[in-house]
Amino acid sequence: MGILLPDLMRIICILLFLTLFHIPVNARTPEKVLEQNKAIVTVSVQDKDKRDIAMGRGFILDKSGIIATNCTLIAKWLEQSRNRLKVETENRLILPVAELISSRCENNLALIKIHTEDLPSVTVAREYQLEQGKQVFFLSEKTAEITPVSVITIKEAIAKGRLYRIPLPVAPELSGSPLFNKKGEVVGAAVFLPGKRKSSSAAASLISLLQQLDSYRKPVTKEESVCIPETAKKEPETADEFIALAFTYSKQGQYARAIDAYRQALQRGTQSASLYNKLGVAYLINGNYASARETFEMAWSLDPQDPVTYYNLGITNALMGEKITAYEYYNVLKTLDADLAESLKELID
C-alpha cells in the first residue's frame, strides 16, 4: 500500500524537525547537560476518577521538593476542587503536590512543592540573561535509555528580558522543560504559549520564579509569624495575630484553616484590599471560586486602583468560564500594571 499524501507530508515534517533541531547524544552534547535529566519531572492533572486530563513538564529547583512547571497545568488543577496534581520523577517515583507556592503566573511558569527531601535538583545560572542569538540545550523525553538533545538558538524578544521566540515547537506536554547552557546550568524554560489565533513557543526567563523562590525561603520575621496554637498556648485574639496565623496555615498548604483565620481577622475590624485579596486567594486555591470572586470584589470596593485585585478577578472569572468578564479586568489592568496584565492574559488565553 502506498503512502498517502498527508502521511508523506507528516513524515517530511518530522525529518525536517530532526535535521534542523535534533543533535544525537555524542561529544557535541556536554555530559553535564545530560546529567540534568534526573532533575526533570513530569507533572500531570488527574480528575476525580484518577484519569489524566493534562500533562506537562517541570524541573526540581530545590532538593526540598520545590518544582517549576507551567501555569496551564495549575489552572487545570484549580478548575475543579477534586482535581489532583501529581509529580513523577525520573526514577518513576510518583508524589502528590502539597502546596502551590506561586500566587501569580509569569511567563506561563509557577512554583509548586511536594513533601519530600533530598531530590536531585538543577543548578541555576542566576546571572544569565536570555538574549537573541544565544544557544541553549533542550532535553527531550528519554526513549530506550537515549535522551534526544536539541540545540536551540534564541530568536527575537516577545517581551524583552522575559520571553523570546525559539524555533523549536514546544508541545503542551513539554511546556515547562528546562533550558541549559553548556555547563549544565538552567538558564530558562521552554514554554507553550496558547493563543486565540496562533499558539507559539518561547524561552522564558526564570527571574520572577527565582524571586518567588527567594521570598519563600526567607525566614519568617517575628512580626510575620505566630505559632499555630496548641492547647497549652495562648489563642490568638487580635486581628494581627489571626493574620499571622493565616499566613502560617497558608505556608503549610492548610487553606481551609487559613480562610477561617482571615475571616476572624476581618471580624475584628481589620478591613483592607490586601487582606481581602489574601482571603480570596485562599478561597481560590481551595476551589471555592464563587466565594473567591465575592471576596475580590470586596477588595475592589476598598481600593479600585489596586492592580492585584484586577489580576485576581481576571483569573477567577477565567476559571469560572467567564472569559469576556476576565478580559474586561485585563483591559483595566493594562492601564495599571502592564507586566501583571501580560501575565493575566497568558492565563486567560
MARKE-343496 format. One record per residue (C-alpha): residue number from 1; x, y, z. Coordinates in steps of 0.05 Angstrom, whole numbers, plus 5000, padded with zeros to 4 digits. Layout:
N
{pos=NUM	u=X	v=Y	w=Z};
...
***
This chain:
349
{pos=1	u=5000	v=5000	w=5000};
{pos=2	u=5027	v=5068	w=4982};
{pos=3	u=5037	v=5126	w=5030};
{pos=4	u=4980	v=5176	w=5029};
{pos=5	u=4999	v=5249	w=5016};
{pos=6	u=4981	v=5274	w=5087};
{pos=7	u=5024	v=5218	w=5117};
{pos=8	u=5081	v=5235	w=5070};
{pos=9	u=5078	v=5308	w=5090};
{pos=10	u=5078	v=5289	w=5163};
{pos=11	u=5140	v=5245	w=5153};
{pos=12	u=5175	v=5301	w=5116};
{pos=13	u=5159	v=5350	w=5173};
{pos=14	u=5188	v=5301	w=5224};
{pos=15	u=5251	v=5291	w=5183};
{pos=16	u=5259	v=5367	w=5176};
{pos=17	u=5250	v=5375	w=5251};
{pos=18	u=5303	v=5322	w=5266};
{pos=19	u=5350	v=5352	w=5214};
{pos=20	u=5343	v=5424	w=5239};
{pos=21	u=5338	v=5414	w=5314};
{pos=22	u=5359	v=5346	w=5337};
{pos=23	u=5431	v=5331	w=5355};
{pos=24	u=5449	v=5259	w=5373};
{pos=25	u=5478	v=5245	w=5442};
{pos=26	u=5552	v=5248	w=5428};
{pos=27	u=5613	v=5291	w=5443};
{pos=28	u=5577	v=5353	w=5419};
{pos=29	u=5529	v=5348	w=5478};
{pos=30	u=5564	v=5365	w=5544};
{pos=31	u=5558	v=5309	w=5594};
{pos=32	u=5538	v=5360	w=5647};
{pos=33	u=5476	v=5375	w=5607};
{pos=34	u=5456	v=5301	w=5601};
{pos=35	u=5465	v=5292	w=5676};
{pos=36	u=5408	v=5341	w=5689};
{pos=37	u=5357	v=5292	w=5664};
{pos=38	u=5348	v=5265	w=5734};
{pos=39	u=5321	v=5332	w=5757};
{pos=40	u=5267	v=5336	w=5703};
{pos=41	u=5198	v=5313	w=5724};
{pos=42	u=5130	v=5300	w=5692};
{pos=43	u=5072	v=5338	w=5722};
{pos=44	u=5001	v=5316	w=5709};
{pos=45	u=4930	v=5333	w=5730};
{pos=46	u=4880	v=5278	w=5747};
{pos=47	u=4805	v=5285	w=5753};
{pos=48	u=4762	v=5256	w=5809};
{pos=49	u=4764	v=5188	w=5772};
{pos=50	u=4840	v=5189	w=5772};
{pos=51	u=4844	v=5199	w=5696};
{pos=52	u=4899	v=5242	w=5668};
{pos=53	u=4868	v=5304	w=5638};
{pos=54	u=4930	v=5348	w=5628};
{pos=55	u=5005	v=5337	w=5627};
{pos=56	u=5068	v=5378	w=5625};
{pos=57	u=5140	v=5381	w=5648};
{pos=58	u=5177	v=5413	w=5704};
{pos=59	u=5244	v=5413	w=5739};
{pos=60	u=5267	v=5409	w=5811};
{pos=61	u=5294	v=5477	w=5833};
{pos=62	u=5308	v=5457	w=5904};
{pos=63	u=5322	v=5389	w=5935};
{pos=64	u=5268	v=5403	w=5988};
{pos=65	u=5216	v=5390	w=5935};
{pos=66	u=5206	v=5457	w=5901};
{pos=67	u=5189	v=5448	w=5828};
{pos=68	u=5179	v=5496	w=5769};
{pos=69	u=5125	v=5478	w=5720};
{pos=70	u=5076	v=5511	w=5672};
{pos=71	u=5016	v=5552	w=5694};
{pos=72	u=4968	v=5518	w=5646};
{pos=73	u=4972	v=5456	w=5690};
{pos=74	u=4959	v=5497	w=5752};
{pos=75	u=4897	v=5529	w=5721};
{pos=76	u=4872	v=5460	w=5701};
{pos=77	u=4884	v=5434	w=5771};
{pos=78	u=4845	v=5490	w=5802};
{pos=79	u=4785	v=5483	w=5754};
{pos=80	u=4754	v=5430	w=5799};
{pos=81	u=4763	v=5422	w=5874};
{pos=82	u=4771	v=5346	w=5866};
{pos=83	u=4825	v=5350	w=5813};
{pos=84	u=4893	v=5325	w=5835};
{pos=85	u=4962	v=5348	w=5815};
{pos=86	u=5018	v=5298	w=5818};
{pos=87	u=5092	v=5295	w=5801};
{pos=88	u=5131	v=5236	w=5772};
{pos=89	u=5206	v=5237	w=5779};
{pos=90	u=5257	v=5208	w=5730};
{pos=91	u=5261	v=5144	w=5770};
{pos=92	u=5185	v=5135	w=5767};
{pos=93	u=5170	v=5158	w=5838};
{pos=94	u=5100	v=5189	w=5839};
{pos=95	u=5086	v=5243	w=5891};
{pos=96	u=5025	v=5287	w=5905};
{pos=97	u=5033	v=5363	w=5905};
{pos=98	u=5027	v=5391	w=5975};
{pos=99	u=5029	v=5466	w=5962};
{pos=100	u=5023	v=5519	w=5909};
{pos=101	u=5078	v=5570	w=5923};
{pos=102	u=5065	v=5620	w=5867};
{pos=103	u=5010	v=5670	w=5879};
{pos=104	u=5015	v=5694	w=5807};
{pos=105	u=5035	v=5667	w=5739};
{pos=106	u=5091	v=5699	w=5699};
{pos=107	u=5116	v=5673	w=5632};
{pos=108	u=5069	v=5614	w=5640};
{pos=109	u=5111	v=5587	w=5698};
{pos=110	u=5095	v=5574	w=5771};
{pos=111	u=5126	v=5541	w=5832};
{pos=112	u=5096	v=5481	w=5869};
{pos=113	u=5122	v=5439	w=5927};
{pos=114	u=5119	v=5365	w=5943};
{pos=115	u=5132	v=5335	w=6011};
{pos=116	u=5199	v=5300	w=6004};
{pos=117	u=5273	v=5313	w=6016};
{pos=118	u=5340	v=5304	w=5981};
{pos=119	u=5315	v=5305	w=5910};
{pos=120	u=5365	v=5315	w=5853};
{pos=121	u=5359	v=5388	w=5835};
{pos=122	u=5385	v=5432	w=5779};
{pos=123	u=5437	v=5486	w=5785};
{pos=124	u=5411	v=5554	w=5763};
{pos=125	u=5455	v=5605	w=5727};
{pos=126	u=5426	v=5665	w=5765};
{pos=127	u=5465	v=5718	w=5727};
{pos=128	u=5448	v=5691	w=5658};
{pos=129	u=5408	v=5735	w=5612};
{pos=130	u=5368	v=5707	w=5554};
{pos=131	u=5387	v=5744	w=5490};
{pos=132	u=5375	v=5736	w=5416};
{pos=133	u=5430	v=5694	w=5383};
{pos=134	u=5449	v=5654	w=5445};
{pos=135	u=5447	v=5578	w=5442};
{pos=136	u=5415	v=5534	w=5495};
{pos=137	u=5404	v=5459	w=5503};
{pos=138	u=5336	v=5425	w=5507};
{pos=139	u=5329	v=5353	w=5532};
{pos=140	u=5271	v=5314	w=5501};
{pos=141	u=5237	v=5256	w=5535};
{pos=142	u=5282	v=5196	w=5544};
{pos=143	u=5266	v=5136	w=5500};
{pos=144	u=5302	v=5068	w=5505};
{pos=145	u=5354	v=5099	w=5551};
{pos=146	u=5371	v=5152	w=5500};
{pos=147	u=5358	v=5225	w=5512};
{pos=148	u=5350	v=5265	w=5448};
{pos=149	u=5382	v=5333	w=5454};
{pos=150	u=5366	v=5396	w=5415};
{pos=151	u=5409	v=5458	w=5409};
{pos=152	u=5365	v=5520	w=5402};
{pos=153	u=5384	v=5589	w=5380};
{pos=154	u=5345	v=5643	w=5416};
{pos=155	u=5305	v=5687	w=5368};
{pos=156	u=5275	v=5756	w=5376};
{pos=157	u=5242	v=5781	w=5440};
{pos=158	u=5168	v=5774	w=5453};
{pos=159	u=5175	v=5812	w=5518};
{pos=160	u=5246	v=5837	w=5527};
{pos=161	u=5282	v=5805	w=5586};
{pos=162	u=5225	v=5756	w=5597};
{pos=163	u=5203	v=5718	w=5535};
{pos=164	u=5240	v=5702	w=5470};
{pos=165	u=5217	v=5664	w=5409};
{pos=166	u=5250	v=5597	w=5395};
{pos=167	u=5248	v=5555	w=5331};
{pos=168	u=5234	v=5491	w=5369};
{pos=169	u=5159	v=5474	w=5371};
{pos=170	u=5141	v=5463	w=5445};
{pos=171	u=5081	v=5417	w=5453};
{pos=172	u=5036	v=5430	w=5514};
{pos=173	u=5061	v=5365	w=5546};
{pos=174	u=5133	v=5391	w=5542};
{pos=175	u=5117	v=5461	w=5567};
{pos=176	u=5158	v=5476	w=5630};
{pos=177	u=5220	v=5439	w=5605};
{pos=178	u=5286	v=5470	w=5629};
{pos=179	u=5337	v=5501	w=5581};
{pos=180	u=5411	v=5492	w=5596};
{pos=181	u=5477	v=5525	w=5579};
{pos=182	u=5537	v=5483	w=5562};
{pos=183	u=5557	v=5479	w=5636};
{pos=184	u=5492	v=5442	w=5651};
{pos=185	u=5462	v=5502	w=5687};
{pos=186	u=5389	v=5521	w=5678};
{pos=187	u=5382	v=5588	w=5643};
{pos=188	u=5308	v=5588	w=5626};
{pos=189	u=5248	v=5545	w=5609};
{pos=190	u=5215	v=5525	w=5543};
{pos=191	u=5141	v=5543	w=5547};
{pos=192	u=5080	v=5534	w=5503};
{pos=193	u=5041	v=5600	w=5498};
{pos=194	u=4969	v=5586	w=5478};
{pos=195	u=4934	v=5639	w=5437};
{pos=196	u=4865	v=5651	w=5409};
{pos=197	u=4892	v=5658	w=5338};
{pos=198	u=4960	v=5627	w=5340};
{pos=199	u=4998	v=5590	w=5394};
{pos=200	u=5073	v=5598	w=5400};
{pos=201	u=5135	v=5571	w=5434};
{pos=202	u=5183	v=5612	w=5475};
{pos=203	u=5243	v=5612	w=5520};
{pos=204	u=5222	v=5642	w=5587};
{pos=205	u=5266	v=5677	w=5637};
{pos=206	u=5269	v=5650	w=5708};
{pos=207	u=5279	v=5717	w=5742};
{pos=208	u=5208	v=5720	w=5770};
{pos=209	u=5210	v=5647	w=5793};
{pos=210	u=5276	v=5658	w=5829};
{pos=211	u=5248	v=5719	w=5864};
{pos=212	u=5188	v=5678	w=5887};
{pos=213	u=5235	v=5622	w=5910};
{pos=214	u=5278	v=5671	w=5950};
{pos=215	u=5217	v=5701	w=5982};
{pos=216	u=5191	v=5631	w=6000};
{pos=217	u=5258	v=5612	w=6031};
{pos=218	u=5264	v=5677	w=6070};
{pos=219	u=5259	v=5666	w=6145};
{pos=220	u=5193	v=5690	w=6174};
{pos=221	u=5205	v=5751	w=6218};
{pos=222	u=5178	v=5757	w=6288};
{pos=223	u=5126	v=5807	w=6264};
{pos=224	u=5102	v=5760	w=6209};
{pos=225	u=5099	v=5696	w=6249};
{pos=226	u=5057	v=5665	w=6302};
{pos=227	u=5060	v=5593	w=6325};
{pos=228	u=5000	v=5550	w=6309};
{pos=229	u=4963	v=5549	w=6376};
{pos=230	u=4963	v=5486	w=6417};
{pos=231	u=4922	v=5472	w=6479};
{pos=232	u=4977	v=5498	w=6524};
{pos=233	u=4989	v=5560	w=6483};
{pos=234	u=4952	v=5626	w=6482};
{pos=235	u=4897	v=5630	w=6430};
{pos=236	u=4903	v=5689	w=6381};
{pos=237	u=4859	v=5748	w=6399};
{pos=238	u=4877	v=5808	w=6356};
{pos=239	u=4868	v=5817	w=6281};
{pos=240	u=4944	v=5818	w=6272};
{pos=241	u=4951	v=5752	w=6308};
{pos=242	u=4898	v=5719	w=6264};
{pos=243	u=4931	v=5747	w=6201};
{pos=244	u=4997	v=5718	w=6223};
{pos=245	u=4963	v=5652	w=6238};
{pos=246	u=4931	v=5652	w=6169};
{pos=247	u=4999	v=5665	w=6138};
{pos=248	u=5027	v=5604	w=6174};
{pos=249	u=4970	v=5559	w=6152};
{pos=250	u=4977	v=5583	w=6080};
{pos=251	u=5052	v=5567	w=6081};
{pos=252	u=5034	v=5497	w=6102};
{pos=253	u=4980	v=5489	w=6049};
{pos=254	u=4924	v=5487	w=6101};
{pos=255	u=4879	v=5535	w=6063};
{pos=256	u=4813	v=5518	w=6098};
{pos=257	u=4844	v=5538	w=6164};
{pos=258	u=4876	v=5599	w=6132};
{pos=259	u=4807	v=5620	w=6108};
{pos=260	u=4779	v=5615	w=6178};
{pos=261	u=4837	v=5655	w=6207};
{pos=262	u=4830	v=5711	w=6154};
{pos=263	u=4755	v=5715	w=6168};
{pos=264	u=4769	v=5721	w=6242};
{pos=265	u=4816	v=5779	w=6227};
{pos=266	u=4763	v=5814	w=6186};
{pos=267	u=4712	v=5806	w=6242};
{pos=268	u=4760	v=5842	w=6288};
{pos=269	u=4756	v=5905	w=6247};
{pos=270	u=4815	v=5900	w=6200};
{pos=271	u=4790	v=5920	w=6131};
{pos=272	u=4838	v=5927	w=6073};
{pos=273	u=4842	v=5907	w=6000};
{pos=274	u=4906	v=5868	w=6015};
{pos=275	u=4872	v=5826	w=6068};
{pos=276	u=4811	v=5811	w=6024};
{pos=277	u=4858	v=5792	w=5968};
{pos=278	u=4895	v=5743	w=6013};
{pos=279	u=4829	v=5712	w=6035};
{pos=280	u=4805	v=5709	w=5963};
{pos=281	u=4869	v=5672	w=5941};
{pos=282	u=4858	v=5621	w=5997};
{pos=283	u=4786	v=5610	w=5972};
{pos=284	u=4811	v=5604	w=5900};
{pos=285	u=4864	v=5551	w=5917};
{pos=286	u=4813	v=5514	w=5959};
{pos=287	u=4767	v=5510	w=5898};
{pos=288	u=4712	v=5557	w=5922};
{pos=289	u=4710	v=5604	w=5862};
{pos=290	u=4645	v=5639	w=5879};
{pos=291	u=4669	v=5659	w=5948};
{pos=292	u=4736	v=5680	w=5918};
{pos=293	u=4703	v=5726	w=5868};
{pos=294	u=4658	v=5757	w=5921};
{pos=295	u=4719	v=5768	w=5965};
{pos=296	u=4759	v=5800	w=5909};
{pos=297	u=4700	v=5846	w=5894};
{pos=298	u=4703	v=5869	w=5967};
{pos=299	u=4777	v=5884	w=5957};
{pos=300	u=4759	v=5925	w=5895};
{pos=301	u=4707	v=5965	w=5934};
{pos=302	u=4762	v=5985	w=5984};
{pos=303	u=4815	v=6002	w=5932};
{pos=304	u=4791	v=6007	w=5859};
{pos=305	u=4862	v=6023	w=5836};
{pos=306	u=4897	v=5961	w=5864};
{pos=307	u=4924	v=5921	w=5804};
{pos=308	u=4929	v=5857	w=5845};
{pos=309	u=4853	v=5857	w=5853};
{pos=310	u=4841	v=5863	w=5778};
{pos=311	u=4891	v=5806	w=5767};
{pos=312	u=4855	v=5762	w=5817};
{pos=313	u=4786	v=5778	w=5790};
{pos=314	u=4811	v=5763	w=5719};
{pos=315	u=4838	v=5695	w=5739};
{pos=316	u=4775	v=5677	w=5779};
{pos=317	u=4728	v=5695	w=5723};
{pos=318	u=4770	v=5657	w=5672};
{pos=319	u=4769	v=5595	w=5717};
{pos=320	u=4693	v=5602	w=5722};
{pos=321	u=4688	v=5603	w=5646};
{pos=322	u=4671	v=5677	w=5641};
{pos=323	u=4727	v=5698	w=5594};
{pos=324	u=4692	v=5761	w=5569};
{pos=325	u=4690	v=5788	w=5640};
{pos=326	u=4761	v=5765	w=5652};
{pos=327	u=4783	v=5806	w=5591};
{pos=328	u=4747	v=5867	w=5618};
{pos=329	u=4790	v=5863	w=5681};
{pos=330	u=4852	v=5852	w=5636};
{pos=331	u=4837	v=5915	w=5597};
{pos=332	u=4834	v=5957	w=5660};
{pos=333	u=4896	v=5923	w=5688};
{pos=334	u=4936	v=5943	w=5626};
{pos=335	u=4929	v=6015	w=5649};
{pos=336	u=4953	v=5999	w=5719};
{pos=337	u=5008	v=5947	w=5712};
{pos=338	u=5028	v=5925	w=5641};
{pos=339	u=5072	v=5866	w=5665};
{pos=340	u=5018	v=5838	w=5710};
{pos=341	u=4967	v=5847	w=5654};
{pos=342	u=5011	v=5806	w=5607};
{pos=343	u=5014	v=5750	w=5659};
{pos=344	u=4938	v=5751	w=5666};
{pos=345	u=4929	v=5748	w=5590};
{pos=346	u=4973	v=5686	w=5587};
{pos=347	u=4927	v=5651	w=5635};
{pos=348	u=4862	v=5674	w=5603};
{pos=349	u=4884	v=5652	w=5533};
***
